[in-house]
Amino acid sequence: MSQIRQILDMNAFDASTGGEGAVKRRLDNLGAASVLFYREPIEMVAAKGAWMEARDGTRYLDFYNNVPSVGHSHPEVVAAVSAQVAKLNTNTRYLVEIVDDYLEALKTKLHGQLSNVVMTCSGSEANDLAIRVARAVSGKTGVIVTETAYHGNTALVTEVSPSALKRSPLPDHVVIVPAPGAAAYGEDIANGFRAAVVAAMETLETRGHGTAAFLADSIFSSDGIFADPAGFLLPAVQAVQEDGGLYIADEVQPGFGRTGDAFWGYERHGIAPDIVTMGKPMGNGFPMAGMAARPEHLAAFCEDVGYFNTFGGNPVAAAAGLAVLRVIAEEGLQGNALRVGAHLKAGLSEVAAGSDRVTEVRGAGLFLGVDLGAEDGSGAPDAGYTVQVIDRMRAAGVLIGAAGRFGATLKVRPPLCLNMAEADRFIEAFSGAVKG
Ligand SMILES: Cc1ncc(COP(=O)(O)O)c(C=O)c1O
């Protein structure tokens, strides 16, 4: 039986060794909270487009990180942030035109009812607020999430992030459902997933909590990437909404065009979420995030508690956010994600067809999951082999991480500006790495 892995433990440096040089310095500074990628960590000095440059001069193709979504150090984002920080940076308790310019631009991407947006600094804060709003609106406290979900790091959000919990059991008000793949639900994922969510609602009712929210990342990133068939999420979401619960669409991973066929991941499923949370790619690295909700829902929450976020929605964040939206449109990055993503998926599927150890390629646009299995051809997830593949790809100049319940899924998530030649380079490196 494969061992269940925590998301932060995947492909991480073993801090118990103490490290040397720059690694030791980091461990001395961050202590037990330090999590470094790779068994031999990399010191980075610069990045541009889809490429990162290490201290030793090595250039790496970055398939690891969905934050610099329009490309590392994109000149338009850099210029917008630099100009605004040189002019004015303050909080949302003053009227500053660019903040409303940004909110209005963002709202053109959201469906009409979600006309209030609260700006935060992290996806965790956005999800924390979303759960609190859902509780205020529904009068209930229970939350349903997938079994390997990660939704952030506040106390409240850690409780609904099973993949972050190493020892603590889930609290009574949180019920998990298996990730929406064929392994758990067979051919009919939509109805199987709906049945699991309905059973979770019943459990929450029995426990006296009721269902305040079903919170899901529609690409199921930390669960191992489950995108198809588009539409499978709708019946589960409808069941929750019919019962008075809210659907919180965590768009921190799939949002801002990554899935290619839609701007938000939930759109692929034909859902009208009650709340949308967003972050990571929103500022292309400038720390910004947000929660979009209906005015009456936000008002219900604010009747009881005020909400203010010192840095959330500051004018520099607004400048970064506006530049990101502009670049996505001007450079056609959503369409690029669709085209280059399809090419990448086809290439990886070809490698899979020729290898016993690549058991499945899934995903949408530039967000793919690649399952790696045991040498005996049984298809059992193989986390040890996955780390070997990750290390070999690093040696070939490609950065890639793992996800999934057993840490045996490669999480393929390059910047949206990836070109065909870069996609081919990844396929070649992957093909070499799976062979060893
Ligand atoms: C799906 C999802 N939601 C929320 C978060 C939390 O975002 P942040 O790290 O900005 O707090 C993450 C971070 O990895 C995430 O993957």
The ligand as a Gaussian input file, in Angstrom:
#p B3LYP/6-31G(d) Opt

LIG

0 1
 C       -5.884000      25.730000      -4.141000
 C       -5.184000      26.662000      -3.199000
 N       -5.914000      27.472000      -2.429000
 C       -5.341000      28.338000      -1.567000
 C       -3.975000      28.395000      -1.420000
 C       -3.371000      29.345000      -0.432000
 O       -2.839000      30.439000      -1.060000
 P       -1.679000      31.289000      -0.349000
 O       -0.463000      30.428000      -0.272000
 O       -1.528000      32.506000      -1.226000
 O       -2.170000      31.654000       1.010000
 C       -3.164000      27.566000      -2.206000
 C       -1.688000      27.623000      -2.085000
 O       -0.955000      26.781000      -2.510000
 C       -3.785000      26.673000      -3.111000
 O       -3.064000      25.858000      -3.873000

